[in-house]
Amino acid sequence: MSHFSDRLVMKFGGTSMGSPERIRVAASICIEHQRSRPVTAVVSAMSKVTDLLLDTLKHAESGDDAKVAANLRLLETRHVETCRSLLPESRHGEVTAGLRQIIQDFERIAGGVAMLGERPPRSVDEAVAVGERLSALLMAEYLTVQGTPAQAVNASGVIVTDAVFGNATPLMDHTCARAAQVLRPLLDAGVMPIVTGFNGATIDGRPTTLGRGGSDFSASILAAALDAAELIIWTDVDGIMSADPRLVPDAAVLDEVTYREAAELAYNGAKVLHPRTLAPLVEKKIPVWSKNSFHLEAPGTRILPSTGNHPGARAVTSMNNVALVSIEPASAEINGAHVMAKALDALARANAEVLAFTSSSYRQSFCLLVRKDELNRALTALESTFSLELAHGYLEPVAVDANVGLLAIVGEGMRGTPGLAGRIFTAISREEVNIIAIAQGSSELTISIVVARDGLEKAVRAVHQECALGREAG
């Protein structure tokens, strides 16, 4: 098994690990691929388990012992029943003991939280990794019984991160060294590592988690650390779509997209790979597949450094949980660039993401789009930064429009397609939807349009049709 240039990393999400039946399917996919090359699998917790763990910590914090005990029973029952369903009776005793030991780790953390009456971020990170440790154990045991030797590996021993609990960033040099120490010997021996998704640890061993897009991010970090030939991410959708199929019935699965297109789609609200997830792969040009473990025949979407010639737009995506914040100087004497700089700096410090930014007019007024769940943080930061200017009337009061939606049209091929923006605006206005703000970067990869919230779905359908992105067209 020394043909390592051909290593494969695969990741299975919560729904793909959600029941004994789904774990069997995930395992059969692993066995199938292992025939031709060494496989490393990264697994999420069984669906809804992470929420159950977080809920348990919340009850521990408030001292609700009865609820904590009930949740622990639920956690144990679900995994023990899965074990009984997956494994022959001869393995039940030992594996159940293994599961109980992991759950005891969680119980110990919950007990500490109850005593403290608070949830330190570090304890939360250690606690939430328990879901993945349980599912990794079950998957590894099932594979081994099926004749494919496998071993559960806690990613805290492989993925080395900084100490930002809840949203850690990998330290790739250390991670590559650990992957060589921990994973390579297993792969050399023909043993499939089943690695927990979502978690890591600092150099000195304090548990961390990787934040948004966590398990996908783990898989891409390991693919980069192992110099894998490719990464396959198994989910419950057929791939990356030209639009949200709930809004656009004829949305099509895209056969391939570039890293940049995938990152833009994720940033603008599509449920595809988080931009962080793609970062470790871009440098090594490792291709990623997004595939559906519930529909194995579907070809899926391939994400590559660059793709064939696709003129025009590829996909349209939308977000409705956003708000538009406008700032306007009260007189033309104020240096608008200085105000913008202070505003962006305030938002960066408040950790509020700016989804779109536009400015125009000699008054130097500008507006920025933020997520609704970050709106209060953003406003507090802006109002404290500009407290003097607002008090003296140099700036108009900060205005907020929460009744808006964002529409983004994405495609590397939009550059050099003349008239495309005009056609898009015409298609939206034909639906009598009001366009509030427009932003397009110089790379011409994305056109972002802020519209009235009640016209968002109509606008998405109109643009999808105008750009001929649907199944019939493509």
C-alpha positions as CSV (number, residue, x, y, z in Angstrom):
1,M,0.0,0.0,0.0
2,S,2.8,2.4,-0.7
3,H,1.1,4.3,-3.7
4,F,0.7,7.3,-1.5
5,S,0.5,9.9,-4.2
6,D,-3.0,8.6,-4.6
7,R,-4.3,9.1,-1.0
8,L,-8.0,9.9,-0.7
9,V,-9.6,11.9,2.2
10,M,-13.4,11.6,2.6
11,K,-15.6,13.5,5.0
12,F,-19.1,12.3,6.1
13,G,-21.5,14.9,7.6
14,G,-24.0,14.5,10.4
15,T,-26.8,13.2,8.2
16,S,-24.5,10.8,6.4
17,M,-23.7,9.4,9.9
18,G,-27.2,9.9,11.3
19,S,-28.3,6.3,11.8
20,P,-27.0,2.7,11.7
21,E,-28.2,2.5,8.1
22,R,-26.4,5.7,7.1
23,I,-23.2,4.5,8.9
24,R,-23.4,1.2,6.8
25,V,-23.6,3.3,3.6
26,A,-20.7,5.5,4.6
27,A,-18.6,2.4,5.5
28,S,-19.5,0.7,2.2
29,I,-18.3,3.9,0.3
30,C,-15.0,3.8,2.3
31,I,-14.6,0.0,1.5
32,E,-15.3,0.6,-2.2
33,H,-12.6,3.4,-2.5
34,Q,-10.1,1.5,-0.3
35,R,-9.9,-1.2,-3.0
36,S,-7.9,1.2,-5.2
37,R,-6.1,3.6,-2.8
38,P,-5.5,4.4,0.9
39,V,-8.5,6.2,2.5
40,T,-8.7,8.5,5.5
41,A,-12.2,9.2,6.6
42,V,-13.3,12.3,8.7
43,V,-16.6,11.9,10.5
44,S,-19.1,14.3,12.0
45,A,-21.2,13.5,15.1
46,M,-24.5,11.7,14.4
47,S,-27.1,14.3,13.4
48,K,-28.4,16.4,16.3
49,V,-25.8,15.1,18.8
50,T,-23.7,18.3,18.9
51,D,-26.9,20.3,19.7
52,L,-27.7,17.8,22.5
53,L,-24.2,18.2,24.0
54,L,-24.5,22.0,23.9
55,D,-28.0,21.9,25.4
56,T,-26.7,19.6,28.2
57,L,-23.9,22.1,29.1
58,K,-26.5,24.9,29.1
59,H,-28.6,23.0,31.7
60,A,-25.4,22.1,33.7
61,E,-24.5,25.8,33.9
62,S,-28.0,26.7,35.3
63,G,-27.8,23.7,37.7
64,D,-30.7,21.7,36.2
65,D,-29.3,18.3,37.2
66,A,-32.5,16.4,36.1
67,K,-32.3,17.7,32.6
68,V,-28.5,16.9,32.4
69,A,-29.2,13.3,33.5
70,A,-32.0,12.9,31.0
71,N,-29.8,14.2,28.2
72,L,-26.9,11.9,29.2
73,R,-29.3,8.9,29.0
74,L,-30.5,10.0,25.6
75,L,-26.9,10.3,24.4
76,E,-25.9,6.8,25.7
77,T,-29.1,5.1,24.5
78,R,-28.7,6.4,20.9
79,H,-25.1,5.3,20.6
80,V,-25.5,2.0,22.4
81,E,-28.5,1.1,20.2
82,T,-26.5,2.1,17.1
83,C,-23.7,-0.2,18.3
84,R,-26.1,-3.1,18.8
85,S,-27.6,-2.6,15.4
86,L,-24.3,-2.4,13.6
87,L,-22.1,-4.9,15.4
88,P,-22.2,-8.7,16.1
89,E,-23.1,-9.5,19.7
90,S,-19.5,-10.6,20.4
91,R,-18.4,-7.0,20.1
92,H,-21.2,-5.3,22.1
93,G,-19.6,-5.5,25.5
94,E,-16.2,-4.0,24.6
95,V,-17.6,-1.3,22.3
96,T,-20.3,-0.3,24.7
97,A,-17.7,0.1,27.4
98,G,-15.7,2.3,25.0
99,L,-18.7,4.5,24.3
100,R,-19.5,4.8,28.0
101,Q,-15.9,5.9,28.7
102,I,-16.2,8.7,26.2
103,I,-19.6,9.7,27.6
104,Q,-18.0,9.7,31.1
105,D,-15.5,12.3,29.8
106,F,-18.4,14.4,28.8
107,E,-20.1,13.9,32.2
108,R,-17.0,15.0,34.0
109,I,-16.9,18.3,31.9
110,A,-20.6,18.9,32.5
111,G,-20.0,18.3,36.3
112,G,-17.3,21.0,36.2
113,V,-19.6,23.4,34.4
114,A,-22.3,22.8,37.0
115,M,-19.9,23.5,39.8
116,L,-18.5,26.7,38.2
117,G,-22.0,27.8,37.1
118,E,-20.4,28.9,33.8
119,R,-19.2,27.4,30.5
120,P,-15.5,28.2,29.9
121,P,-14.9,28.2,26.1
122,R,-12.1,25.7,26.6
123,S,-14.4,23.2,28.3
124,V,-17.1,23.7,25.6
125,D,-14.5,22.8,22.9
126,E,-13.5,19.6,24.7
127,A,-17.1,18.7,25.4
128,V,-18.5,19.1,21.9
129,A,-15.8,16.9,20.4
130,V,-17.4,14.0,22.2
131,G,-20.1,13.5,19.5
132,E,-17.4,12.9,16.9
133,R,-15.4,10.6,19.2
134,L,-18.5,8.5,19.6
135,S,-19.3,8.3,15.9
136,A,-15.7,7.6,14.9
137,L,-15.5,4.7,17.3
138,L,-18.7,3.1,15.9
139,M,-17.6,3.6,12.3
140,A,-14.1,2.2,12.9
141,E,-15.5,-0.9,14.7
142,Y,-18.1,-1.5,12.0
143,L,-15.4,-1.3,9.2
144,T,-13.1,-3.7,11.1
145,V,-15.9,-6.2,11.5
146,Q,-16.6,-5.9,7.8
147,G,-13.0,-7.0,7.1
148,T,-11.5,-3.5,6.5
149,P,-9.2,-2.8,9.5
150,A,-9.9,0.7,10.8
151,Q,-9.0,2.8,13.8
152,A,-10.7,5.8,15.5
153,V,-8.3,8.7,15.8
154,N,-9.0,11.8,17.9
155,A,-8.1,14.8,15.7
156,S,-6.8,16.6,18.9
157,G,-3.7,14.4,18.4
158,V,-3.3,15.4,14.8
159,I,-4.6,18.9,14.0
160,V,-2.6,21.5,15.8
161,T,-4.2,24.9,16.1
162,D,-3.8,28.3,17.8
163,A,-5.6,28.9,21.1
164,V,-8.7,30.7,19.8
165,F,-11.3,28.4,21.4
166,G,-14.5,27.9,19.4
167,N,-12.9,29.2,16.2
168,A,-9.3,28.0,16.0
169,T,-7.0,28.2,13.0
170,P,-4.6,25.3,12.1
171,L,-0.9,25.6,12.3
172,M,-0.1,23.6,9.1
173,D,3.6,22.8,9.7
174,H,2.9,21.2,13.1
175,T,-0.2,19.5,11.7
176,C,1.8,18.0,8.8
177,A,4.4,16.7,11.3
178,R,1.7,15.1,13.4
179,A,-0.1,13.6,10.4
180,A,3.2,11.9,9.5
181,Q,3.6,10.6,13.0
182,V,0.0,9.5,13.7
183,L,-1.8,8.8,10.4
184,R,1.0,7.6,8.1
185,P,1.9,4.5,10.1
186,L,-1.8,3.4,10.0
187,L,-2.0,4.0,6.3
188,D,1.3,2.1,5.7
189,A,-0.2,-0.8,7.7
190,G,-3.4,-0.8,5.6
191,V,-5.5,0.5,8.5
192,M,-8.1,3.2,7.7
193,P,-7.9,6.1,10.1
194,I,-11.4,7.4,11.1
195,V,-10.7,10.9,12.3
196,T,-13.0,13.1,14.4
197,G,-14.1,16.2,12.5
198,F,-14.3,19.7,13.9
199,N,-11.7,19.5,16.7
200,G,-8.0,19.9,17.2
201,A,-5.7,21.0,20.1
202,T,-3.1,23.6,20.8
203,I,0.6,22.6,20.7
204,D,0.4,22.0,24.5
205,G,-2.7,19.8,24.1
206,R,-5.6,22.1,25.1
207,P,-8.7,21.0,23.1
208,T,-10.0,23.5,20.4
209,T,-12.7,23.4,17.8
210,L,-12.5,24.9,14.3
211,G,-15.7,27.0,14.2
212,R,-17.8,27.6,11.2
213,G,-17.6,24.9,8.5
214,G,-15.7,22.8,11.1
215,S,-15.7,19.2,9.9
216,D,-15.3,20.1,6.3
217,F,-12.4,22.3,7.4
218,S,-10.8,19.3,9.3
219,A,-11.0,17.2,6.2
220,S,-9.3,19.8,4.0
221,I,-6.6,20.4,6.6
222,L,-5.9,16.6,6.6
223,A,-6.0,16.4,2.8
224,A,-3.4,19.1,2.6
225,A,-1.3,17.6,5.4
226,L,-1.3,14.2,3.7
227,D,-0.8,15.6,0.2
228,A,-4.0,13.7,-0.8
229,A,-4.8,13.3,-4.5
230,E,-8.4,14.5,-3.8
231,L,-11.0,15.2,-1.1
232,I,-14.6,14.0,-1.3
233,I,-17.2,15.7,1.0
234,W,-20.3,13.5,1.4
235,T,-23.5,15.4,2.3
236,D,-27.2,15.1,1.7
237,V,-27.4,17.2,-1.5
238,D,-26.4,16.3,-5.1
239,G,-23.7,18.9,-5.3
240,I,-23.4,22.6,-5.8
241,M,-26.6,24.0,-7.4
242,S,-27.1,26.9,-9.8
243,A,-29.6,28.3,-7.2
244,D,-31.5,27.1,-4.1
245,P,-33.9,24.5,-5.4
246,R,-36.5,25.6,-2.9
247,L,-36.7,28.9,-4.6
248,V,-35.9,27.8,-8.2
249,P,-37.5,24.5,-9.1
250,D,-35.4,24.0,-12.2
251,A,-32.0,24.7,-10.5
252,A,-29.3,22.5,-11.9
253,V,-26.3,20.7,-10.3
254,L,-23.1,22.3,-11.6
255,D,-20.6,19.7,-12.9
256,E,-17.6,21.8,-11.9
257,V,-16.8,25.1,-10.3
258,T,-13.5,26.9,-9.4
259,Y,-12.3,27.4,-5.8
260,R,-13.1,31.1,-6.2
261,E,-16.6,30.5,-7.4
262,A,-17.3,28.0,-4.5
263,A,-15.9,30.5,-2.0
264,E,-18.0,33.3,-3.3
265,L,-21.2,31.2,-3.3
266,A,-20.5,30.1,0.3
267,Y,-19.8,33.7,1.3
268,N,-23.1,34.9,-0.2
269,G,-25.3,32.3,1.5
270,A,-25.2,29.1,-0.5
271,K,-24.9,26.0,1.7
272,V,-21.6,25.0,0.1
273,L,-18.1,24.7,1.4
274,H,-17.1,27.5,3.8
275,P,-14.3,29.7,2.3
276,R,-12.0,28.7,5.2
277,T,-12.4,25.0,4.1
278,L,-11.1,25.7,0.6
279,A,-8.0,27.7,1.8
280,P,-5.7,24.7,2.7
281,L,-6.5,23.0,-0.7
282,V,-5.9,26.0,-3.0
283,E,-2.1,26.1,-2.5
284,K,-1.7,22.4,-3.2
285,K,-4.4,22.4,-5.9
286,I,-6.2,19.4,-4.4
287,P,-9.5,18.9,-6.1
288,V,-12.7,18.5,-4.0
289,W,-15.9,16.7,-4.8
290,S,-19.2,17.6,-3.2
291,K,-21.4,14.4,-3.4
292,N,-24.6,13.0,-2.0
293,S,-24.4,9.9,0.2
294,F,-28.1,9.5,-0.1
295,H,-28.0,9.4,-4.0
296,L,-24.8,7.6,-4.9
297,E,-25.5,7.7,-8.7
298,A,-25.5,11.5,-8.8
299,P,-22.1,12.6,-10.3
300,G,-21.7,15.5,-7.8
301,T,-19.7,18.8,-8.3
302,R,-16.0,19.0,-8.7
303,I,-14.2,22.0,-7.3
304,L,-10.9,22.8,-9.1
305,P,-8.3,25.6,-9.4
306,S,-9.8,26.5,-12.8
307,T,-12.4,25.0,-15.1
308,G,-13.2,24.9,-18.8
309,N,-14.7,27.8,-20.6
310,H,-18.1,28.7,-19.0
311,P,-19.1,32.2,-20.3
312,G,-21.4,34.3,-18.2
313,A,-22.8,33.5,-14.7
314,R,-22.8,30.1,-13.1
315,A,-25.1,30.4,-10.1
316,V,-27.3,32.8,-8.2
317,T,-27.5,32.8,-4.4
318,S,-29.4,34.8,-1.8
319,M,-29.5,35.7,1.9
320,N,-32.5,37.1,3.7
321,N,-31.2,37.4,7.2
322,V,-29.3,40.6,6.5
323,A,-29.6,44.3,7.3
324,L,-28.4,47.4,5.4
325,V,-26.6,50.0,7.6
326,S,-26.2,53.5,6.0
327,I,-23.9,56.3,7.2
328,E,-24.2,59.8,5.8
329,P,-22.0,62.8,6.6
330,A,-24.2,65.9,7.5
331,S,-22.0,68.2,5.4
332,A,-19.7,67.9,2.4
333,E,-16.7,69.2,4.4
334,I,-16.3,65.9,6.2
335,N,-13.6,63.6,4.8
336,G,-15.7,60.6,3.6
337,A,-12.8,58.3,3.2
338,H,-11.8,58.8,6.8
339,V,-15.3,58.0,8.0
340,M,-15.4,54.8,5.9
341,A,-12.0,53.7,7.3
342,K,-13.2,54.3,10.9
343,A,-16.5,52.4,10.2
344,L,-14.8,49.4,8.6
345,D,-12.2,49.3,11.4
346,A,-15.0,49.4,14.1
347,L,-16.8,46.5,12.4
348,A,-13.6,44.4,12.1
349,R,-13.0,44.9,15.8
350,A,-16.6,43.9,16.6
351,N,-16.0,40.8,14.4
352,A,-19.0,41.7,12.2
353,E,-18.7,40.6,8.6
354,V,-19.3,43.1,5.9
355,L,-21.1,41.2,3.2
356,A,-21.3,44.2,0.7
357,F,-20.1,47.7,0.7
358,T,-21.1,50.6,-1.6
359,S,-20.5,54.3,-1.6
360,S,-21.3,57.1,-4.0
361,S,-22.3,60.8,-4.2
362,Y,-20.2,63.8,-3.4
363,R,-21.7,63.7,0.1
364,Q,-19.7,60.5,0.6
365,S,-22.6,58.6,2.1
366,F,-22.1,54.8,2.1
367,C,-23.9,51.7,3.1
368,L,-22.9,48.2,4.2
369,L,-24.7,45.0,4.5
370,V,-24.3,42.8,7.7
371,R,-25.9,39.6,9.0
372,K,-28.9,40.2,11.2
373,D,-27.4,38.2,14.0
374,E,-24.3,40.5,14.0
375,L,-26.4,43.8,13.6
376,N,-26.5,44.8,17.3
377,R,-22.7,44.2,17.7
378,A,-22.2,46.3,14.5
379,L,-24.4,49.2,15.6
380,T,-22.9,49.3,19.1
381,A,-19.4,49.4,17.5
382,L,-20.3,52.2,15.0
383,E,-22.2,54.3,17.6
384,S,-19.3,54.2,20.1
385,T,-16.7,54.9,17.3
386,F,-18.6,57.9,16.0
387,S,-20.0,59.1,19.3
388,L,-18.5,62.5,19.0
389,E,-19.4,63.0,15.3
390,L,-23.0,61.9,16.0
391,A,-23.3,64.1,19.1
392,H,-22.1,67.2,17.2
393,G,-24.3,66.5,14.2
394,Y,-21.4,65.9,11.8
395,L,-22.9,62.6,10.8
396,E,-26.6,61.9,10.3
397,P,-28.0,59.2,12.7
398,V,-27.0,55.7,11.6
399,A,-29.9,54.3,9.5
400,V,-30.8,50.6,9.4
401,D,-33.0,48.9,6.9
402,A,-33.7,45.3,8.1
403,N,-36.3,44.7,5.3
404,V,-33.8,43.8,2.6
405,G,-32.3,40.7,1.0
406,L,-29.0,40.0,-0.8
407,L,-28.8,38.5,-4.2
408,A,-25.4,37.5,-5.6
409,I,-24.6,36.3,-9.1
410,V,-21.4,34.4,-9.3
411,G,-19.2,33.2,-12.2
412,E,-15.6,33.6,-13.4
413,G,-17.0,33.8,-16.9
414,M,-18.9,37.1,-16.2
415,R,-15.7,39.1,-16.9
416,G,-15.8,40.0,-20.5
417,T,-19.5,39.1,-21.0
418,P,-20.7,42.6,-22.2
419,G,-24.2,43.7,-21.2
420,L,-24.7,41.0,-18.5
421,A,-25.1,43.4,-15.6
422,G,-27.6,45.4,-17.6
423,R,-29.6,42.3,-18.5
424,I,-29.6,41.3,-14.8
425,F,-30.9,44.7,-13.6
426,T,-33.6,44.7,-16.3
427,A,-34.8,41.1,-15.4
428,I,-35.1,42.3,-11.7
429,S,-36.9,45.5,-12.5
430,R,-39.3,43.6,-14.9
431,E,-40.5,41.9,-11.7
432,E,-41.1,45.3,-10.1
433,V,-38.5,44.5,-7.4
434,N,-36.8,47.6,-6.0
435,I,-33.0,47.5,-6.3
436,I,-31.5,49.3,-3.2
437,A,-27.8,48.9,-3.6
438,I,-25.3,47.3,-6.0
439,A,-21.7,46.2,-5.5
440,Q,-19.3,44.6,-7.9
441,G,-15.6,44.1,-7.3
442,S,-13.0,44.6,-10.0
443,S,-12.5,40.9,-10.4
444,E,-16.1,40.7,-11.9
445,L,-16.5,37.4,-10.2
446,T,-19.6,38.5,-8.2
447,I,-22.4,41.1,-8.7
448,S,-24.1,41.7,-5.3
449,I,-27.5,43.3,-5.4
450,V,-29.5,44.4,-2.3
451,V,-33.3,44.4,-3.0
452,A,-36.4,44.8,-0.9
453,R,-36.9,41.6,1.2
454,D,-40.4,40.8,-0.2
455,G,-39.0,40.7,-3.8
456,L,-36.0,38.6,-3.1
457,E,-37.4,35.2,-4.2
458,K,-38.9,36.7,-7.4
459,A,-35.6,38.4,-8.2
460,V,-33.6,35.1,-7.8
461,R,-36.0,33.3,-10.1
462,A,-35.9,36.2,-12.7
463,V,-32.0,36.3,-12.7
464,H,-31.7,32.5,-12.9
465,Q,-34.0,32.5,-15.9
466,E,-32.4,35.5,-17.6
467,C,-28.9,33.9,-17.3
468,A,-30.2,30.6,-18.5
469,L,-28.8,28.7,-15.6
470,G,-31.5,26.0,-15.3
471,R,-31.6,22.3,-16.2
472,E,-33.3,22.8,-19.6
473,A,-30.7,25.4,-20.5
474,G,-27.5,23.8,-19.4
